[in-house]
Amino acid sequence: MQIHDAALLALGGLAAGAINTLAGGGSLLTVPLLGITGLPLPIANGTNRVGVLLGSATATWRLAAEGAPGLREAAPLLIPTALGALLGARLVVELPAEWFERIFGVVMLALLVPTLRSSQPPPASAAAAPRAPLSPVARFAAFAAIGIYGGAFQAGVGILLISVLSLSGVDLIRSTQIKTALNTCFTLLTLPVFYLAGQIAWAPALVLGAGFALGARLTVRGGARLIRPVLAVAVVALAGRMLGLY
């Protein structure tokens, strides 16, 4: 890995760590960056998990240290998300590279608008409107489905988690801690799947992970806003390439 590639990944991880902590969608930036450095997209998808794990773990620790609630609520949700994530990871590592590129290209374009909209979250004091809670069956199914998606593609899974949590009236601070805790746990569980499939490049992964962790620790509110144009260009460019448009 060349020095300029390492610098690009470190900066991208820094921005993605902040975006993921504030809302979600940082992997829409880092997976394209890994592709730009020359990694095949399936390997970029696996390599990116190391950064996500370090960033999510750092964010969970920082939020807990500042007294943010949510860890207890995250525990019962771990079973469906973990089961789903393991299934999703197992399915995606068996996917042919050309199929993965096409599907991931569609996923990136589909998530671009909600990611950009959510990259400037509402004030921390804002509370979700009270709503009737989901039934236990619907709740299990929803988090299992999110787990399958997160295990397979990861990008934007934080947005999906916060969206489902809001259906039960969970406030932003609590849902952010739940999201980061779940992401940490199921990413840790699925990492061996990508390792055994040979889909992790460790040198880029560790450089990216350092950026993720620092970005999550700093969590600068302006970071997500500043990265919006870069995120949009990177997502559209790589998605078009994977879909065979040029």
N, C-alpha and C positions, 0 to 999 in steps of 0.2 A: 504494500500500500504506500503510495507516494504522499509526500508531506501535504500537498495542496488538497488531496482527497481527505486526509485526516482532519485538516482544518475545516473543510466543508462539512464533514460529518459531525464534528464537535459543535460547530455553530448551529447546524440543523438540529442536533439533539438538544441544545440549550433552548432554542425556540420551542421545540416540540414538548419538552418537559414542562415549560410554562403553560403552553396551550392545553396540554392534557390535564394539568392540575386545575386550571381555571374552568375548563369545559370538556373538551375532547376533540379528537381529530388530528393530533400531532403526527400520527403515522402516515397521514396523507402527504406529509412533507418528507418524512425520513425514508419511507420506502422508495419514492422516486429518487432521492439523493443516493441511496445505496445502489439503485439501478444505474445512475449516472457514473458512479465509480467503477462500473463494469460487472457487478454481480448479476447473475440471472435472477429474474423476479421471484421464483420460488425460494431461492437461497436468501434473497433480500428479505422476504417475508419472515423466514425463520430467524435470520440474523437480527432483525428489528426487535424481536421479543426480548433480547437481552437488555436493550435500552429501555423498553417499556417496563420490564421488571424492576430495574434499578430506579427509574423515575417514579413509578407507582409506590414502591417501597419507601422511598425518600419522602414523597408527599404524604403517605399515610403516617409516617413517623412524625413529620413536622406538624400535621394537623392535630394528631393526638397530643403532642407536646404543648400545643396552644390551647388544649381543652376542647377541641371540636368533638361533638358527640357523633355516634354512628357505628362504632365498632361492634357493639352488642347486637344491633340490628342487622349487621352484615353477616354474622355467624350463621343464622339459619338459611340465608340465601346462598351460602357457599355450595351446598350440595347440588342444587339444580344447575348452577352456573358451571361448577367443576365438571359434572357429568357431561353437560353439553359441550364444554370446551374440549374435553378429551376426545369426544366423538368428532367434533369439527376439525381438530388438529390431525387426527388419524385420517380423515377423509381427504384433507387438502394435501397431505404429503404424498398421497397416491394419485393425485390429479396430474395428468400430463401437462408439461410446461406451457404448451400453446393454449390449452384450455384454461389454465390458471391465469395467463396473461389477459385473455379475453374477458373472463369473469371479473378479475380484479379491476380492469379498465372500466367496466360498467359500474362496479361498486364505488370507485373513486368519483366518477362523475355524479352518481346518485347522491353521494354524501357531501359533495363540495358545498352546495348551498346551505344545508343545515349546519355544516361545520363553520362556515364563515359567519353565519348569523349568531351562532352560539359562542364564538371566540371572544365576544365582549359580553360577559355574563351580567345579570342584574346585580344591584348592590347586595352585599352579604346580608344586610338586614331584611331583605325582601323574603317573605314567607310564601310558600305555595298555598293556593286557595284550598280550603278543606274540601275533600271529596270522599265519596264512599270507597272504602278499601276494596281491593281486588279479592275475589274468593281465593281460598288456599290453592285450589286446582289451577285457576287462571294465573295466579302468582307463580306457581311452580313451572307451569308451561312457558310463561313469558321469560323467566330467567334462564330456563333451559335453552330456549331458542336463542336468547342473547349469547349464552355460553357457546352454542354451536357456531354462531357467527364470529364471536371473539376468538375462539380456538382456530378457526379457519383463516380469517382475514385481519382481525384486530382493529384495523383503522375505523375510527368513529364509534367504537364500542362504548366509550364513556358517555357519548350523547344518548345512545339507546338506553343505557342504565339510568341516567338521570331522568329521561322521559318517562320510563315505566315507574320509577319511584315517585314522580310527581303525580301520577294517577291516584296514589294513595295519600296525597297531601304532604309528602315529606319535604321539609324546607331545604333550601339550597345548601346551607352549611352541612347539614346532616347527610344529604344525598351525596355531596362531594366526598365526604369521608367514607361512606358506604361504597361508592364507586371506586375509589382508589384502593380500598382494602380488598374488594372482590377482584379487581384487576391484578393486584399483586399475587393473590392466592392462585387464581386459575392460570395466570401466566407461568408461575413457578411450576405448577403441575404439568403443563403442556410442553415446557421447554425440553424435557427428555425426548419427547416424540420427534421434535425437529432435529435434535442432536443425533438420535439413532438413524434418522433418515439422511444424515449428512447435509442438512440444510442450514447450518450455522457457520459463518466465517468469523472466527474468533477475534482477529485483529480489528476489523471494522466494528464488530459488536462491542468491544470494550471501549473503543474511542467514542462511539455513539452513546454508549451507556453512561460514560462520564459526563457528556453534555446533558443527557436526560436528567441525571441526578442533580446536577448543578442548577438546571432550569427549574426543576421542581422545588429545589430548596429556596431559590430566590423568589420564584413566583411573582415576577414583576408584572403588574397589571397592564402596562403599556406594551408588553412583549407580544401578546396575541394580535393587537391592532397593527403593530409595525410589520408583522410577518404576513398579513393577509394578502398583499399583492404577490409576494413570492410564492405563497402557498397556492394561490389560484393558478398562476402560470405553470408551476411545476405539475400540478394535478392534471390540468387540461393537456399539457404537452405530452406527458407520459401516457395518459389514458388514450389519447389519439394514436400514439405509437403502438400501444398494446392492442388496440382495436383494428390495426392495419390501415388507418386512414392516410398514412404517409410513410 
